[in-house]
Amino acid sequence: MTAYLIDKIVIIGVGLIGGSLALALKQAASVRTVVGWDTDRENLELAVQLGVVDIAADSVEQAVADADVVVLAVPVRSMLAVAQNVIAHMKCGAVLSDTGSVKQTVVSELEPLAQAGGVNFIAGHPISGTERSGAGSAFAELYRGKRCILTPTINSNIEALTLIETMWQAAGSEVVRMDIVKHDRILAAISHLPHMIAYSLVNSVSSYDRYEENILDFSAGGFRDFTRIASSDPVMWRDIALNNRESLLEMITQFEQFLAELKQDIDSGDGEKLFEFFYRSKISRDALLAQGVKS
Ligand SMILES: NC(=O)c1ccc[n+]([C@@H]2O[C@H](COP(=O)([O-])OP(=O)(O)OC[C@H]3O[C@@H](n4cnc5c(N)ncnc54)[C@H](O)[C@@H]3O)[C@@H](O)[C@H]2O)c1
């Protein structure tokens, strides 16, 4: 008989991230049953039709009652309300985890609630994704060869931490443990700032109307590549921007300084400085690619 890593897992929010985790764990034969819950009923039905989850829960309270692991894969500002509801119904000693892109707010809100409810909370963030949303965009290979960051605290239960670590490894990820504050600062720089710039760039270019043309019709590959992430879900990014406010504002300020430097060099016609600016950037990017970026 197969010994499963997890007997019953409940995925709350069966979108790209929750759905892909479900598929990866099923493919690795690491779970016996995957139950899904989503406030978008159509999306939940699609998840069952596509085999992303085995069963759609009739009620989230009932679904989590005998679950070994519950994973919250909803937008970060929905985590608290969902956790308040599910922790009250989870069995004592069960494990609650999340996939949120910001960790300080989620941990400070959910950890005390979980502790009071006799549930072990382990915060996580898979460093992989696409610009697509919903169960239809989920695929089993999303986490393969990518990193997943866990941000345990001194209160974290070691068995629960090991279980969540093993779960992400089974999904194909390399697990990294990281301090919570460091996580939010690094992600503000490498993920959240680029999304803010991509959204701003699309708004800036699409509102340029001097010739009364839809100038996006004239966009080539570069614009498409650069702005792919601006097709990401606005709810998700509103929540990330609000929940990682401090680190993100610091990065936006830094970005403004570089943009101001560029503007000044263009304005003054300083070719040497411009060359140096672009050269420095090219060297950094080429070195990053040579290292083989994980996501
Ligand atoms: N997309 C990425 O690249 C990426 C990467 C890593 C982490 N994350 C994080 O993972 C989480 C999920 O992101 P996603 O890309 O899968 O989004 P998604 O939009 O594809 O899926 C989220 C799902 O949650 C459902 N939902 C929303 N509120 C809910 C609630 N209160 N109760 C139950 N279901 C609810 C939505 O209907 C949707 O189906 C977010 O916290 C996000 O920050 C996203």
The ligand as an SDF file (V2000), in Angstrom:
LIG
                    3D

 44 48  0  0  0  0  0  0  0  0999 V2000
    0.8560   34.3710   -9.6370 N   0  0  0  0  0  0  0  0  0  0  0  0
    2.0820   34.3410   -9.1860 C   0  0  0  0  0  0  0  0  0  0  0  0
    3.0380   34.5280   -9.9530 O   0  0  0  0  0  0  0  0  0  0  0  0
    2.3410   34.0610   -7.7220 C   0  0  0  0  0  0  0  0  0  0  0  0
    3.5820   33.5210   -7.3480 C   0  0  0  0  0  0  0  0  0  0  0  0
    3.8080   33.2040   -5.9970 C   0  0  0  0  0  0  0  0  0  0  0  0
    2.8300   33.4580   -5.0520 C   0  0  0  0  0  0  0  0  0  0  0  0
    1.6310   34.0010   -5.4390 N   0  0  0  0  0  0  0  0  0  0  0  0
    0.6190   34.2200   -4.3890 C   0  0  0  0  0  0  0  0  0  0  0  0
   -0.2530   33.1000   -4.3790 O   0  0  0  0  0  0  0  0  0  0  0  0
   -1.5960   33.5230   -4.0710 C   0  0  0  0  0  0  0  0  0  0  0  0
   -2.5230   33.0590   -5.1940 C   0  0  0  0  0  0  0  0  0  0  0  0
   -2.1050   33.6350   -6.4100 O   0  0  0  0  0  0  0  0  0  0  0  0
   -2.5860   33.0380   -7.8260 P   0  0  0  0  0  0  0  0  0  0  0  0
   -1.6480   33.5780   -8.8310 O   0  0  0  0  0  0  0  0  0  0  0  0
   -2.8270   31.5940   -7.7300 O   0  0  0  0  0  0  0  0  0  0  0  0
   -3.9690   33.7890   -8.0050 O   0  0  0  0  0  0  0  0  0  0  0  0
   -5.2710   33.2650   -8.8160 P   0  0  0  0  0  0  0  0  0  0  0  0
   -6.0920   34.4970   -9.0480 O   0  0  0  0  0  0  0  0  0  0  0  0
   -4.8850   32.4310   -9.9710 O   0  0  0  0  0  0  0  0  0  0  0  0
   -5.9910   32.3460   -7.7420 O   0  0  0  0  0  0  0  0  0  0  0  0
   -6.5330   32.8280   -6.5460 C   0  0  0  0  0  0  0  0  0  0  0  0
   -7.8530   32.1280   -6.3220 C   0  0  0  0  0  0  0  0  0  0  0  0
   -8.3350   32.4690   -5.0160 O   0  0  0  0  0  0  0  0  0  0  0  0
   -9.7420   32.6090   -5.0910 C   0  0  0  0  0  0  0  0  0  0  0  0
  -10.1570   33.3990   -3.9420 N   0  0  0  0  0  0  0  0  0  0  0  0
  -10.0450   34.7390   -3.7680 C   0  0  0  0  0  0  0  0  0  0  0  0
  -10.4900   35.0830   -2.5350 N   0  0  0  0  0  0  0  0  0  0  0  0
  -10.8840   33.9230   -1.9400 C   0  0  0  0  0  0  0  0  0  0  0  0
  -11.4260   33.6150   -0.6700 C   0  0  0  0  0  0  0  0  0  0  0  0
  -11.6620   34.5620    0.2290 N   0  0  0  0  0  0  0  0  0  0  0  0
  -11.7250   32.3170   -0.3820 N   0  0  0  0  0  0  0  0  0  0  0  0
  -11.5130   31.3260   -1.3130 C   0  0  0  0  0  0  0  0  0  0  0  0
  -11.0000   31.5740   -2.5320 N   0  0  0  0  0  0  0  0  0  0  0  0
  -10.6850   32.8570   -2.8390 C   0  0  0  0  0  0  0  0  0  0  0  0
   -9.9910   33.2500   -6.4320 C   0  0  0  0  0  0  0  0  0  0  0  0
  -11.3110   33.0250   -6.8760 O   0  0  0  0  0  0  0  0  0  0  0  0
   -8.9370   32.5470   -7.3060 C   0  0  0  0  0  0  0  0  0  0  0  0
   -9.4730   31.4070   -7.9490 O   0  0  0  0  0  0  0  0  0  0  0  0
   -1.5230   35.0260   -3.8650 C   0  0  0  0  0  0  0  0  0  0  0  0
   -1.3930   35.2780   -2.4830 O   0  0  0  0  0  0  0  0  0  0  0  0
   -0.2600   35.4510   -4.5650 C   0  0  0  0  0  0  0  0  0  0  0  0
    0.3140   36.5920   -3.9640 O   0  0  0  0  0  0  0  0  0  0  0  0
    1.3750   34.2790   -6.7500 C   0  0  0  0  0  0  0  0  0  0  0  0
  1  2  1  0
  2  3  2  0
  2  4  1  0
  4  5  1  0
  4 44  2  0
  5  6  2  0
  6  7  1  0
  7  8  2  0
  8  9  1  0
  8 44  1  0
  9 10  1  0
  9 42  1  0
 10 11  1  0
 11 12  1  0
 11 40  1  0
 12 13  1  0
 13 14  1  0
 14 15  2  0
 14 16  1  0
 14 17  1  0
 17 18  1  0
 18 19  2  0
 18 20  1  0
 18 21  1  0
 21 22  1  0
 22 23  1  0
 23 24  1  0
 23 38  1  0
 24 25  1  0
 25 26  1  0
 25 36  1  0
 26 27  1  0
 26 35  1  0
 27 28  2  0
 28 29  1  0
 29 30  1  0
 29 35  2  0
 30 31  1  0
 30 32  2  0
 32 33  1  0
 33 34  2  0
 34 35  1  0
 36 37  1  0
 36 38  1  0
 38 39  1  0
 40 41  1  0
 40 42  1  0
 42 43  1  0
M  CHG  2   8   1  16  -1
M  END
$$$$
